[in-house]
Amino acid sequence: MSQAKAPQIPGMIDPNDAVMLLIDHQSGLFQTVKDLQVPDLRANVVTLAKVATLAKIPVITTASVPQGPNGPLIPEIHKFAPHAQYIARRGQINAWDNPDFVAAVEATGRKTLIIAGTITSVCLAFPSICAVHAGYKVFAVVDASGTYSKMAQEITLARIVQAGVVPVDTAAVCSELQKTWSRPDASAWAEAYSAVFPPYQLLIESYGKAQEVAINHEVLDSKR
């Protein structure tokens, strides 16, 4: 659901101006990730794909030599974001060095980029820095990106922040795109959150059961 236009607040994500770039989330590269648990990384990337679809924002994906050891993109991305546009690269390490990738971003007409990539210090950092230089507002989703050490993650965060990139986490992106619970697809958003916070699924289930009990009591009372 597209939200009504509102004044854009610096430092916040405007869903009407946003594009999601999911870069090099590949099965081979995932095996190098050491700064967070790979199942958590994978769940966060899939959640981004889901909420981009719910928010109806463009998604652009790409992979680094997927025919080689870096491996293919994880399939869930295009499964849960079927509208995503895949851009093939011709060997460029930095996705922003690929003119087709940049053209795809420009074609959206949007100026806010939500970027996640593996590995963080290369596949996320390089295009994020270049996009800021090109005039885009860039949000880097740190927990939907992974690299080979905690030190590499920390150094990369310092580097991209100095370049003007805003680091965020998956849950923050979900909330900023969702905007409100007063929407007809609220249950789908709640389901997406459960991947980021597995215990949240318990809250959903307990709430659902409480609602069921309340309704049953109302029915019984009305028959007395």
C-alpha positions in Angstrom: 0.0 0.0 0.0 1.5 3.3 -1.0 1.3 5.9 1.7 0.0 9.5 1.2 2.6 12.0 0.4 4.0 13.8 3.4 7.0 16.2 4.0 10.2 14.2 3.9 12.1 14.3 7.2 15.9 14.2 6.9 17.2 10.9 8.3 13.9 9.0 7.8 12.9 6.7 5.0 10.1 7.9 2.7 8.4 4.7 1.2 7.3 6.8 -1.8 10.9 7.7 -2.7 12.6 4.4 -1.8 14.3 1.7 -3.8 15.6 -1.5 -2.3 19.0 -2.8 -3.6 19.8 -6.4 -2.6 23.4 -7.0 -3.7 25.3 -10.3 -3.9 23.3 -12.3 -1.4 24.8 -15.5 -2.8 25.1 -19.0 -1.4 28.9 -19.1 -1.7 29.5 -15.7 -0.2 27.2 -16.5 2.7 29.8 -19.2 3.7 32.3 -16.4 4.4 30.1 -14.6 6.9 31.3 -14.6 10.5 30.0 -11.4 12.1 26.4 -12.7 12.5 24.7 -16.1 12.2 24.0 -17.0 8.6 20.4 -18.2 9.3 19.7 -14.7 10.9 21.3 -13.0 7.9 19.2 -15.0 5.5 16.0 -14.4 7.4 16.6 -10.6 7.5 17.3 -10.5 3.7 14.1 -12.5 3.0 12.2 -10.1 5.3 13.4 -7.1 3.3 12.1 -8.8 0.1 8.7 -9.4 1.8 8.3 -5.9 3.1 9.4 -4.3 -0.2 6.6 -6.2 -1.8 4.1 -5.2 0.8 5.2 -1.6 0.5 5.2 -1.8 -3.3 8.7 -0.3 -3.6 11.0 -1.2 -6.4 13.6 -3.9 -5.8 16.8 -4.3 -7.8 19.1 -7.3 -7.3 22.4 -8.3 -8.7 25.1 -11.0 -8.2 28.8 -11.2 -8.5 30.0 -13.9 -10.9 27.1 -16.3 -9.9 28.5 -19.0 -12.2 31.6 -19.1 -10.1 32.4 -19.9 -6.4 30.3 -16.9 -5.2 27.3 -19.0 -6.1 23.7 -18.0 -7.1 21.5 -15.6 -5.3 19.4 -17.2 -2.6 16.1 -18.1 -4.3 13.9 -16.6 -1.6 14.6 -13.0 -2.7 12.8 -13.3 -6.0 10.2 -15.7 -4.6 9.1 -13.1 -2.1 9.8 -10.1 -4.3 8.6 -11.3 -7.7 8.6 -7.8 -9.0 12.4 -7.5 -8.4 14.6 -6.6 -11.4 17.8 -8.6 -11.7 20.8 -6.9 -13.3 23.6 -9.1 -14.5 27.1 -7.8 -14.1 30.1 -8.3 -16.4 32.7 -8.9 -13.7 32.5 -5.6 -11.8 33.1 -6.0 -8.1 31.3 -2.8 -7.3 27.8 -3.0 -8.5 27.8 0.8 -9.1 30.5 0.3 -11.7 27.9 -1.5 -13.9 26.1 1.0 -16.1 23.0 -1.2 -16.4 22.7 -1.3 -12.6 23.0 2.4 -12.2 20.5 2.9 -15.1 18.0 0.6 -13.4 18.3 2.7 -10.2 17.9 6.0 -12.2 14.9 4.6 -14.1 12.9 4.4 -10.9 13.0 8.2 -10.5 13.6 7.7 -6.7 16.4 9.1 -4.6 16.3 7.1 -1.4 18.2 3.8 -1.5 17.9 1.0 1.0 20.9 -1.2 0.4 22.0 -4.6 1.8 24.9 -6.6 0.5 27.2 -9.5 1.1 30.0 -8.9 1.8 29.4 -5.8 3.9 32.9 -4.3 3.4 32.7 -4.6 -0.4 29.3 -5.4 -1.9 27.5 -3.1 0.5 30.1 -0.4 1.1 31.3 0.3 -2.4 27.9 1.0 -4.1 26.6 2.8 -1.0 29.5 5.3 -1.0 29.2 5.8 -4.8 25.4 6.4 -4.5 25.9 9.1 -1.9 28.4 10.8 -4.2 25.8 10.6 -7.0 23.3 12.5 -4.8 21.2 9.6 -3.3 20.1 9.3 0.3 21.5 5.9 1.3 20.4 3.6 4.2 22.6 0.5 4.7 20.9 -2.4 6.3 23.7 -3.8 8.5 22.0 -7.0 9.8 20.9 -7.9 6.3 24.6 -7.8 5.2 27.4 -9.9 6.3 31.2 -10.0 6.3 34.1 -12.2 7.4 34.8 -10.7 10.8 33.3 -8.4 13.4 36.3 -6.1 12.9 35.6 -5.8 9.2 32.0 -4.9 10.0 33.1 -2.2 12.5 35.7 -0.7 10.1 33.1 -0.7 7.3 30.5 1.1 9.4 33.0 3.8 10.3 33.9 4.2 6.7 30.4 4.4 5.2 29.1 6.7 8.0 32.0 9.1 7.2 30.8 9.0 3.6 27.3 10.0 4.5 25.6 6.6 4.6 23.0 6.0 7.3 23.3 2.5 9.0 20.0 0.9 9.9 18.7 -2.6 10.9 16.0 -4.7 9.3 13.3 -4.0 11.9 13.8 -0.3 11.5 13.3 -0.6 7.8 10.2 -2.6 8.3 8.7 -0.1 10.6 9.5 2.9 8.5 8.0 1.3 5.4 4.9 0.1 7.2 4.2 3.4 8.8 1.0 2.3 10.6 -0.8 -0.8 11.9 -4.1 0.8 10.6 -3.9 -0.9 7.2 -5.7 -3.9 5.7 -2.5 -5.9 5.3 -1.3 -5.4 8.9 -1.3 -9.2 9.6 1.1 -9.7 6.7 3.5 -7.1 8.2 3.3 -8.9 11.6 4.2 -12.1 9.9 7.2 -10.5 8.3 8.4 -9.2 11.7 8.3 -12.7 13.1 11.3 -13.7 10.9 13.3 -10.8 12.5 12.0 -11.5 16.0 11.1 -15.2 16.1 9.5 -14.7 19.6 7.2 -12.2 18.0 5.4 -15.2 16.4 4.5 -16.2 19.9 2.9 -12.8 20.5 0.9 -13.2 17.3 -0.3 -16.6 18.3 -1.2 -15.6 21.9 -3.0 -12.5 20.6 -4.9 -14.6 18.1 -5.9 -17.1 20.8 -7.0 -14.3 23.1 -9.2 -12.8 20.3 -10.7 -16.3 19.7 -11.5 -16.8 23.3 -13.1 -13.3 23.6 -15.3 -13.9 20.5 -16.4 -17.3 21.8 -17.4 -15.7 25.1 -19.4 -13.0 23.3 -21.2 -15.7 21.3 -22.0 -17.7 24.5 -23.2 -14.6 26.3 -25.5 -13.6 23.4 -27.2 -17.1 23.6 -27.9 -16.8 27.3 
